[in-house]
Amino acid sequence: MALRSAVINVMANAAIKAARGLLRDFGEVEQLQVSTKGPANFVSAAASRAEQVLVGELRRVRPDFGVLSEQGGTSAGRDKSRRWLVDPLDGTTNYLHGIPHFCLSIGLERDGEVVAGTVYDPLRDELFWAERGAGAYLNERRLRVSARDRLEDAVVATGIPHFGRPGHADSLARLAAIMPRVAGVRRLGSAALDLAYVAAGRCDGFWETDLEAWDIAAGIVIVREAGGYVTDLDSGDLMLARGHVLAANDSLHGPLGDVLRAAATPRDGPP
């Protein structure tokens, strides 16, 4: 049986508690799909409530830690070395449309490095978690990235910028370069779960650009503790600062990165 540390228990308990409201509200969202008004405002309020619960629980147990959250922004703590990175609803568009694929994500940063993370899918009751040096787990089962070593056998996940966001042309150029080289591409709609799926071997790789730190913080440590490689698209370690991420096992990370960099359009510049 996997032994969770105190900090993982804090994160897991906060995510599970906040998820109760999201699950209740998700049932309402499915009913609102037939409404002419639509569920957008309702979903925004649901995410706000979930964040309040998440942040409230984390602060109750670790009051000195800072917080960076999607809706609340940055809140400094007395402990300047530690900070929570919180996404109360990753996969908002899925949630908005009643698509059952979303999660809550919490990362813990210490001195600028992510050292622990949880990604919780409440519909499947799947808690992906990891702490640096202690391995990665799905509930109580140890995780390892896939062992596939050929692009033509790989299924990879990605994200495409949604309406109102820049970068469509660049994303499509990379997608066009990758698609003929792999067994399949999935666009599932939650970067945090995409990274968790790489850690679990469900996907062999994942890349996306223009993400926020709270989208990927937890997933980075989970993939690494599952034996995978996570970098930015230049093979550097500036994922949180630049918002670009590439994750895969050790055999596929290099080839995927080569294809993605070669597909960059001249106006991209460094990712």
N, C-alpha and C positions, 0 to 999 in steps of 0.2 A: 504493500500500500504506500502510495506517495505521501510523504510528510511535508505539509505546507508550512512555510515559515509564518511568523506573526504578521509580517507585512503582506504576504499573499492572502492570508485570511482576511485582513482588513479590506483589501481590494475586492476579493471575491464576495464578501458579505455586503459591501456597498453596492456592487453591481447587481447582485441578486435582489436586494431590497428595492433598488430603483427600477428594476425590470418589471416588478409587479404592476406598477402603474402603466408602463408601456404596453404590457400584455392586455390589460383591461381596455386601454384606449385603442389598441389595434382592432379589437372587435367592433368598436364604434366606427373606426375609419372604414372598415369594409362595408358597413351599412351606408356611410356617407358617399360612397362612390356614385350612387344614383341621384344624388342631390345636385341641383343646378348651382348651388352656392359652392359646393366642393369642400374638401376637408383641409385645405391648406392652413388656415388659421388654427384649426383644431390641432393639427400635427405640430405646429410651432409651439403651441401651449403645452402639448404633451412632452416635447423635448425639453422645454424650460423646466417643467416639473421634475422630470427625470434628472436633469442636471442639479437642481436644488437638493434632491435627495442624495445623489452621488457625492457632491461636494460637502454637504452637511455631514454625511457619515464619515468621510475621510477626515474632515476637520475635527470631528468629535474625538476621534481616536489619535490623530496626529495633528494637533492644533498649530504646531509651529511650522509645518511645511507650507511652501508656496503652492499656488494653483495656476495652471494655464488651461482654460476651458473654452469650448467653442463659443458659447453664448456669453460667458462672464468675463472673457479676456484674462488678463494677467492680474493676479493678486499675490503680492509678496508676503512671505512669512518671516518669522523671526529666524528660522533656520535657513540661511541663504544658500546652503549647499544642496537642499532637497526640494523637489517640486513635483507635484502631480500634473500629468497631462491627461485631460479628461474629455472624452467624446461620449455624450449621453445617448446619442442615436446616430450610429454610422450606417448609412443606407437609408437616408431620409426619403429619397425619391421612391425607393421600394415601399417603405412604410406608408407614404402618402397615397400610393396606388393600391394598397392592400396586398402587396407582394411579400410573401413570408420569408424575407431574407434581410435581416438587419441585426445589429449587435450594439453592445455597450463596450467601450474600450477605455482602459486606464493604464497609463504608464507611469513609472516612477523614475525620475531623473535625479542623479546624484553627481554633483560637480560637472554638469553638462553632458553626462553619459546616461543612457537609459539602462537601468540595472534590474528592473522587474516589470512585468506586464501581465494584464489579464484581458482577454477578449471573450465576452459572454454572449452567446446566442440563446436568448430565452425561449424561443419557440422549440428548439431542439434540446434545451437544457444542456448545452455543451459549453463548458468552461475551459478555454485554452489558457494556460498560464505558464510562466517561466520566471526564474530568477537567475541572474548571472552566476555561472559556475555550478548550478544545481539541476540543470536539465529542463526540458519542456514537456508539458503534459496536456492531455485532453481528459478532463475530470481526473481519474486515477491512473490513466494509461500513459506510459512514456511515449513520446513522439520522436520520430525520425523523418527527415526529408526523404523524398523518393530516391531510388537508386538508378533511375533511368539516365543513360549517358549519351543518347543520340537525340538531336533536335527532332528528327522525323518521328520519334516515338512520344514526344512530349506534348502535354496539354498545358497551355499557359493562360494566365488571366491578365487582364488589363482594365484600364478605365479610359473612357472617352469623355472629353469635356462636355458638360451639359450646357443647355441653353444659357446664353449670356456670359459664358466663360471663353477666354481666348484659347488658341492652340489647336483648333480642329484640324487644320491642314497638316500640322506637324504630327499629330496623333495618327491621322489617316496614312501618312507616308510611312510611319513606323509599322503600322498595322499591315499595310500592303507588303512590306518587306518581310515581315514575320510569317504571315499566313501560309505562303507556299513552302515554308521550311519546317512546319510543325504539324502534329497530328490534329490539333484543334486549338482554338482561341475562345476563351470565355470572358464575357463582360457581365459580371454578377452584381455589381452595384454597391459593394462595400469593400473598401481598401483594407480595413482591419481584418475582415473575414478572409479576404484573398490571401493576405500574409499568413493567417492562421492555417489556411488550407495548404499553403506551401509547406509549412511546418509539419502538417499531418500527412503529407504525401498525396493529397487529393489533387493538387495542382503541382506541376513540375517547375513552374516559374511564374513570376508576376512582375510587371513593370507599370508605372504610372508617373505622370508629371503633375506639377502644380497642386500638390497636396499640402495639407496643414500638418503641423507637428503632432497634433492630437489624433490625426487619422492613422499614423504609422508608428508612433512611439512604442506601444505595446507589442505590435507585430514584429518589430525589428528584433527585440530580445527573444521573442518566442521562436522565430526562425533560426536565429544564431544558436540558441540552446538546443535546437533540434538538429544541429549539424549543418545548417545552410549558410549561404553567403548573402549578405545584404550590403549594398553600396548605393551611392547615387549613380547616375548614368555615365559618369566619367570614372567609375571605379574608385571614387573617393568615399569619404566618411561624413559628408555634409548633407545627409538626407533630411534632417530636421530643419536645417537652415535654408536649404534650397527647394525642398518639397518634391524632389525627384527620387525615385526608388527603383531598384532592381534586385529581386530576390530569386534565388534558385539554389540547387545543390552545387557542389564543387565542379562537377563535370559540365553542367549546362550554363553556369553563370557567365563564363568567358564567351562562349559562342553566342549567347543571347545578346550580351553587351556589344559584341562586334557588329551584329546585324543592326541593332538599334542605332548605334553611333554612325554607321555607314548610311543609314536612311535619313539622318538629320538634314533638313533643308538648309540652304546657305544662310537664311535669316535667323536660324535658331541661335547660333552662337553656342556657348557652353550651356548645357542643360541646367 
